[in-house]
């Protein structure tokens, strides 16, 4: 499965729906150099997926995941 910026995904184990903000190492990704460098320093690598979502308190959250941990959500759901 090929993930792209802007699509909605969810962890295979469940949890909130998340929007892909960017993909590390993708030249078309909207991640800026500072974001990408920070994620790489945090142990993430090219191809990892950076996602954002709102928690139950409407606070913006973000995290990075390996592609094999995510499923694309159907637009009809």
N, CA, C and O atoms as CSV, one atom per row, in Angstrom:
chain,resi,resn,atom,element,x,y,z
A,1,UNK,N,N,0.839,-1.179,0.000
A,1,UNK,CA,C,0.000,0.000,0.000
A,1,UNK,C,C,0.884,1.243,0.000
A,1,UNK,O,O,1.860,1.330,0.746
A,2,UNK,N,N,0.530,2.185,-0.836
A,2,UNK,CA,C,1.291,3.429,-0.899
A,2,UNK,C,C,0.508,4.523,-0.170
A,2,UNK,O,O,-0.618,4.855,-0.541
A,3,UNK,N,N,1.123,5.067,0.864
A,3,UNK,CA,C,0.493,6.143,1.619
A,3,UNK,C,C,0.871,7.492,1.027
A,3,UNK,O,O,1.962,7.663,0.484
A,4,UNK,N,N,-0.052,8.454,1.141
A,4,UNK,CA,C,0.182,9.801,0.637
A,4,UNK,C,C,-0.248,10.817,1.683
A,4,UNK,O,O,-1.123,10.550,2.507
A,5,UNK,N,N,0.368,11.964,1.638
A,5,UNK,CA,C,0.008,13.054,2.524
A,5,UNK,C,C,-1.473,13.385,2.359
A,5,UNK,O,O,-1.988,13.463,1.244
A,6,UNK,N,N,-2.143,13.579,3.492
A,6,UNK,CA,C,-3.541,13.988,3.481
A,6,UNK,C,C,-4.555,12.881,3.626
A,6,UNK,O,O,-5.723,13.155,3.898
A,7,UNK,N,N,-4.141,11.616,3.450
A,7,UNK,CA,C,-5.136,10.552,3.593
A,7,UNK,C,C,-5.338,10.230,5.072
A,7,UNK,O,O,-4.480,10.511,5.909
A,8,UNK,N,N,-6.485,9.639,5.370
A,8,UNK,CA,C,-6.850,9.286,6.735
A,8,UNK,C,C,-6.485,7.824,6.966
A,8,UNK,O,O,-6.815,6.950,6.163
A,9,UNK,N,N,-5.801,7.577,8.076
A,9,UNK,CA,C,-5.355,6.231,8.431
A,9,UNK,C,C,-5.723,5.940,9.882
A,9,UNK,O,O,-6.127,6.826,10.635
A,10,UNK,N,N,-5.572,4.693,10.242
A,10,UNK,CA,C,-5.780,4.254,11.620
A,10,UNK,C,C,-4.801,3.127,11.904
A,10,UNK,O,O,-4.455,2.351,11.014
A,11,UNK,N,N,-4.357,3.045,13.154
A,11,UNK,CA,C,-3.517,1.918,13.529
A,11,UNK,C,C,-4.279,0.623,13.326
A,11,UNK,O,O,-5.484,0.570,13.573
A,12,UNK,N,N,-3.603,-0.412,12.882
A,12,UNK,CA,C,-4.247,-1.706,12.688
A,12,UNK,C,C,-4.849,-2.212,13.986
A,12,UNK,O,O,-5.815,-2.974,13.970
A,13,UNK,N,N,-4.282,-1.791,15.111
A,13,UNK,CA,C,-4.787,-2.215,16.415
A,13,UNK,C,C,-5.947,-1.357,16.906
A,13,UNK,O,O,-6.496,-1.617,17.977
A,14,UNK,N,N,-6.329,-0.329,16.128
A,14,UNK,CA,C,-7.441,0.539,16.513
A,14,UNK,C,C,-6.950,1.914,16.912
A,14,UNK,O,O,-5.798,2.269,16.662
A,15,UNK,N,N,-7.822,2.684,17.529
A,15,UNK,CA,C,-7.471,4.029,17.947
A,15,UNK,C,C,-8.112,5.075,17.071
A,15,UNK,O,O,-8.968,4.758,16.245
A,16,UNK,N,N,-7.706,6.329,17.242
A,16,UNK,CA,C,-8.342,7.416,16.504
A,16,UNK,C,C,-7.963,7.406,15.023
A,16,UNK,O,O,-6.932,6.865,14.625
A,17,UNK,N,N,-8.836,8.025,14.223
A,17,UNK,CA,C,-8.484,8.258,12.828
A,17,UNK,C,C,-7.460,9.384,12.799
A,17,UNK,O,O,-7.595,10.372,13.521
A,18,UNK,N,N,-6.434,9.233,11.962
A,18,UNK,CA,C,-5.337,10.191,11.898
A,18,UNK,C,C,-5.133,10.609,10.448
A,18,UNK,O,O,-5.414,9.843,9.526
A,19,UNK,N,N,-4.647,11.820,10.256
A,19,UNK,CA,C,-4.333,12.322,8.925
A,19,UNK,C,C,-2.827,12.310,8.735
A,19,UNK,O,O,-2.085,12.747,9.615
A,20,UNK,N,N,-2.374,11.815,7.602
A,20,UNK,CA,C,-0.943,11.805,7.314
A,20,UNK,C,C,-0.496,13.233,7.008
A,20,UNK,O,O,-0.956,13.849,6.047
A,21,UNK,N,N,0.414,13.752,7.851
A,21,UNK,CA,C,0.976,15.075,7.618
A,21,UNK,C,C,2.151,15.002,6.655
A,21,UNK,O,O,2.375,15.928,5.876
A,22,UNK,N,N,2.893,13.919,6.702
A,22,UNK,CA,C,4.043,13.788,5.827
A,22,UNK,C,C,4.704,12.437,5.951
A,22,UNK,O,O,4.409,11.655,6.856
A,23,UNK,N,N,5.599,12.181,5.027
A,23,UNK,CA,C,6.354,10.924,5.004
A,23,UNK,C,C,7.829,11.290,5.002
A,23,UNK,O,O,8.295,12.031,4.137
A,24,UNK,N,N,8.549,10.772,5.966
A,24,UNK,CA,C,9.971,11.100,6.099
A,24,UNK,C,C,10.720,10.637,4.856
A,24,UNK,O,O,10.573,9.497,4.413
A,25,UNK,N,N,11.521,11.535,4.304
A,25,UNK,CA,C,12.344,11.215,3.149
A,25,UNK,C,C,11.659,11.378,1.812
A,25,UNK,O,O,12.305,11.237,0.774
A,26,UNK,N,N,10.369,11.670,1.803
A,26,UNK,CA,C,9.637,11.866,0.551
A,26,UNK,C,C,9.823,13.312,0.102
A,26,UNK,O,O,9.428,14.235,0.815
A,27,UNK,N,N,10.413,13.518,-1.061
A,27,UNK,CA,C,10.701,14.878,-1.532
A,27,UNK,C,C,9.430,15.674,-1.781
A,27,UNK,O,O,9.480,16.903,-1.830
A,28,UNK,N,N,8.289,15.004,-1.942
A,28,UNK,CA,C,7.015,15.690,-2.152
A,28,UNK,C,C,6.266,15.941,-0.843
A,28,UNK,O,O,5.193,16.544,-0.844
A,29,UNK,N,N,6.826,15.484,0.258
A,29,UNK,CA,C,6.187,15.639,1.561
A,29,UNK,C,C,6.270,17.091,2.029
A,29,UNK,O,O,7.283,17.755,1.809
A,30,UNK,N,N,5.211,17.588,2.672
A,30,UNK,CA,C,5.240,18.969,3.156
A,30,UNK,C,C,6.030,19.166,4.457
A,30,UNK,O,O,6.067,20.275,4.989
A,31,UNK,N,N,6.657,18.109,4.973
A,31,UNK,CA,C,7.472,18.279,6.177
A,31,UNK,C,C,8.641,19.198,5.864
A,31,UNK,O,O,9.312,19.037,4.845
A,32,UNK,N,N,8.881,20.161,6.745
A,32,UNK,CA,C,10.039,21.029,6.513
A,32,UNK,C,C,11.301,20.350,7.047
A,32,UNK,O,O,11.224,19.335,7.738
A,33,UNK,N,N,12.443,20.910,6.725
A,33,UNK,CA,C,13.728,20.288,7.107
A,33,UNK,C,C,13.856,20.148,8.613
A,33,UNK,O,O,14.396,19.152,9.094
A,34,UNK,N,N,13.367,21.134,9.372
A,34,UNK,CA,C,13.462,21.080,10.830
A,34,UNK,C,C,12.644,19.916,11.381
A,34,UNK,O,O,13.119,19.172,12.239
A,35,UNK,N,N,11.403,19.758,10.885
A,35,UNK,CA,C,10.561,18.643,11.322
A,35,UNK,C,C,11.215,17.306,10.978
A,35,UNK,O,O,11.309,16.411,11.817
A,36,UNK,N,N,11.660,17.190,9.737
A,36,UNK,CA,C,12.235,15.923,9.292
A,36,UNK,C,C,13.507,15.587,10.070
A,36,UNK,O,O,13.703,14.440,10.470
A,37,UNK,N,N,14.366,16.576,10.286
A,37,UNK,CA,C,15.598,16.347,11.050
A,37,UNK,C,C,15.269,15.928,12.473
A,37,UNK,O,O,15.879,14.999,13.003
A,38,UNK,N,N,14.310,16.603,13.098
A,38,UNK,CA,C,13.913,16.248,14.462
A,38,UNK,C,C,13.386,14.827,14.559
A,38,UNK,O,O,13.713,14.104,15.501
A,39,UNK,N,N,12.571,14.420,13.592
A,39,UNK,CA,C,12.041,13.059,13.590
A,39,UNK,C,C,13.162,12.037,13.404
A,39,UNK,O,O,13.171,10.996,14.060
A,40,UNK,N,N,14.101,12.335,12.514
A,40,UNK,CA,C,15.225,11.410,12.307
A,40,UNK,C,C,16.101,11.317,13.550
A,40,UNK,O,O,16.572,10.234,13.898
A,41,UNK,N,N,16.323,12.445,14.223
A,41,UNK,CA,C,17.090,12.419,15.472
A,41,UNK,C,C,16.357,11.627,16.552
A,41,UNK,O,O,16.975,11.083,17.467
A,42,UNK,N,N,15.032,11.570,16.432
A,42,UNK,CA,C,14.216,10.799,17.373
A,42,UNK,C,C,14.181,9.317,17.056
A,42,UNK,O,O,13.493,8.560,17.741
A,43,UNK,N,N,14.906,8.884,16.032
A,43,UNK,CA,C,14.992,7.464,15.726
A,43,UNK,C,C,14.141,7.005,14.559
A,43,UNK,O,O,14.120,5.818,14.236
A,44,UNK,N,N,13.441,7.928,13.923
A,44,UNK,CA,C,12.615,7.547,12.786
A,44,UNK,C,C,13.438,7.597,11.501
A,44,UNK,O,O,14.490,8.235,11.452
A,45,UNK,N,N,12.950,6.917,10.462
A,45,UNK,CA,C,13.738,6.757,9.240
A,45,UNK,C,C,12.902,7.078,8.007
A,45,UNK,O,O,11.683,7.230,8.086
A,46,UNK,N,N,13.578,7.178,6.876
A,46,UNK,CA,C,12.888,7.404,5.606
A,46,UNK,C,C,11.782,6.370,5.434
A,46,UNK,O,O,11.981,5.180,5.676
A,47,UNK,N,N,10.619,6.843,5.013
A,47,UNK,CA,C,9.471,5.962,4.795
A,47,UNK,C,C,8.513,5.916,5.962
A,47,UNK,O,O,7.375,5.475,5.802
A,48,UNK,N,N,8.946,6.366,7.153
A,48,UNK,CA,C,8.038,6.390,8.295
A,48,UNK,C,C,6.983,7.471,8.081
A,48,UNK,O,O,7.240,8.485,7.431
A,49,UNK,N,N,5.798,7.242,8.633
A,49,UNK,CA,C,4.637,8.080,8.380
A,49,UNK,C,C,4.365,8.970,9.599
A,49,UNK,O,O,4.183,8.477,10.712
A,50,UNK,N,N,4.342,10.289,9.369
A,50,UNK,CA,C,4.073,11.260,10.427
A,50,UNK,C,C,2.597,11.640,10.371
A,50,UNK,O,O,2.131,12.177,9.367
A,51,UNK,N,N,1.858,11.359,11.453
A,51,UNK,CA,C,0.412,11.555,11.489
A,51,UNK,C,C,0.018,12.570,12.555
A,51,UNK,O,O,0.741,12.791,13.526
A,52,UNK,N,N,-1.156,13.187,12.348
A,52,UNK,CA,C,-1.742,14.095,13.324
A,52,UNK,C,C,-3.213,13.741,13.515
A,52,UNK,O,O,-3.869,13.233,12.605
A,53,UNK,N,N,-3.724,14.024,14.737
A,53,UNK,CA,C,-5.124,13.795,15.053
A,53,UNK,C,C,-5.483,14.635,16.273
A,53,UNK,O,O,-4.605,15.153,16.963
A,54,UNK,N,N,-6.778,14.765,16.529
A,54,UNK,CA,C,-7.252,15.455,17.718
A,54,UNK,C,C,-7.685,14.418,18.738
A,54,UNK,O,O,-8.406,13.476,18.409
A,55,UNK,N,N,-7.236,14.597,19.999
A,55,UNK,CA,C,-7.640,13.673,21.050
A,55,UNK,C,C,-9.029,14.052,21.555
A,55,UNK,O,O,-9.661,14.959,21.013
A,56,UNK,N,N,-9.510,13.358,22.597
A,56,UNK,CA,C,-10.856,13.592,23.123
A,56,UNK,C,C,-11.046,15.007,23.658
A,56,UNK,O,O,-12.177,15.486,23.743
A,57,UNK,N,N,-9.958,15.683,24.020
A,57,UNK,CA,C,-10.026,17.055,24.531
A,57,UNK,C,C,-9.778,18.084,23.423
A,57,UNK,O,O,-9.552,19.261,23.702
A,58,UNK,N,N,-9.820,17.637,22.176
A,58,UNK,CA,C,-9.562,18.487,21.004
A,58,UNK,C,C,-8.163,19.084,21.000
A,58,UNK,O,O,-7.939,20.162,20.449
A,59,UNK,N,N,-7.225,18.376,21.615
A,59,UNK,CA,C,-5.822,18.775,21.568
A,59,UNK,C,C,-5.172,18.064,20.381
A,59,UNK,O,O,-5.353,16.862,20.187
A,60,UNK,N,N,-4.407,18.833,19.586
A,60,UNK,CA,C,-3.725,18.249,18.438
A,60,UNK,C,C,-2.573,17.369,18.917
A,60,UNK,O,O,-1.712,17.817,19.675
A,61,UNK,N,N,-2.566,16.132,18.477
A,61,UNK,CA,C,-1.525,15.162,18.807
A,61,UNK,C,C,-0.812,14.781,17.519
A,61,UNK,O,O,-1.349,14.961,16.426
A,62,UNK,N,N,0.390,14.255,17.653
A,62,UNK,CA,C,1.117,13.768,16.485
A,62,UNK,C,C,2.059,12.658,16.898
A,62,UNK,O,O,2.510,12.594,18.042
A,63,UNK,N,N,2.349,11.790,15.952
A,63,UNK,CA,C,3.287,10.692,16.176
A,63,UNK,C,C,3.705,10.130,14.825
A,63,UNK,O,O,3.090,10.408,13.796
A,64,UNK,N,N,4.760,9.339,14.856
A,64,UNK,CA,C,5.308,8.726,13.661
A,64,UNK,C,C,5.140,7.207,13.760
A,64,UNK,O,O,5.321,6.621,14.827
A,65,UNK,N,N,4.795,6.586,12.647
A,65,UNK,CA,C,4.528,5.152,12.634
A,65,UNK,C,C,5.193,4.498,11.422
A,65,UNK,O,O,5.423,5.143,10.399
A,66,UNK,N,N,5.492,3.226,11.556
A,66,UNK,CA,C,5.950,2.421,10.425
A,66,UNK,C,C,4.735,2.153,9.527
A,66,UNK,O,O,3.633,1.945,10.036
A,67,UNK,N,N,4.915,2.155,8.226
A,67,UNK,CA,C,3.778,1.951,7.315
A,67,UNK,C,C,2.999,0.655,7.577
A,67,UNK,O,O,1.781,0.620,7.402
A,68,UNK,N,N,3.689,-0.398,7.989
A,68,UNK,CA,C,2.993,-1.675,8.199
A,68,UNK,C,C,2.115,-1.680,9.449
A,68,UNK,O,O,1.436,-2.669,9.727
A,69,UNK,N,N,2.125,-0.580,10.202
A,69,UNK,CA,C,1.274,-0.460,11.391
A,69,UNK,C,C,-0.070,0.200,11.076
A,69,UNK,O,O,-0.952,0.248,11.933
A,70,UNK,N,N,-0.229,0.712,9.844
A,70,UNK,CA,C,-1.379,1.540,9.498
A,70,UNK,C,C,-2.254,0.915,8.423
A,70,UNK,O,O,-1.787,0.181,7.553
A,71,UNK,N,N,-3.542,1.231,8.516
A,71,UNK,CA,C,-4.514,0.902,7.475
A,71,UNK,C,C,-5.135,2.199,6.983
A,71,UNK,O,O,-5.421,3.089,7.783
A,72,UNK,N,N,-5.346,2.316,5.685
A,72,UNK,CA,C,-6.050,3.468,5.134
A,72,UNK,C,C,-7.536,3.317,5.431
A,72,UNK,O,O,-8.098,2.235,5.260
A,73,UNK,N,N,-8.167,4.385,5.869
A,73,UNK,CA,C,-9.584,4.358,6.174
A,73,UNK,C,C,-10.373,4.584,4.892
A,73,UNK,O,O,-9.960,5.361,4.032
A,74,UNK,N,N,-11.507,3.904,4.765
A,74,UNK,CA,C,-12.391,4.114,3.621
A,74,UNK,C,C,-13.049,5.470,3.750
A,74,UNK,O,O,-13.422,5.879,4.849
A,75,UNK,N,N,-13.196,6.170,2.639
A,75,UNK,CA,C,-13.842,7.478,2.659
A,75,UNK,C,C,-15.308,7.384,3.060
A,75,UNK,O,O,-15.885,8.365,3.530
A,76,UNK,N,N,-15.912,6.223,2.881
A,76,UNK,CA,C,-17.337,6.058,3.174
A,76,UNK,C,C,-17.618,5.815,4.654
A,76,UNK,O,O,-18.773,5.857,5.077
A,77,UNK,N,N,-16.576,5.562,5.442
A,77,UNK,CA,C,-16.785,5.257,6.869
A,77,UNK,C,C,-17.017,6.504,7.668
A,77,UNK,O,O,-17.210,6.433,8.882
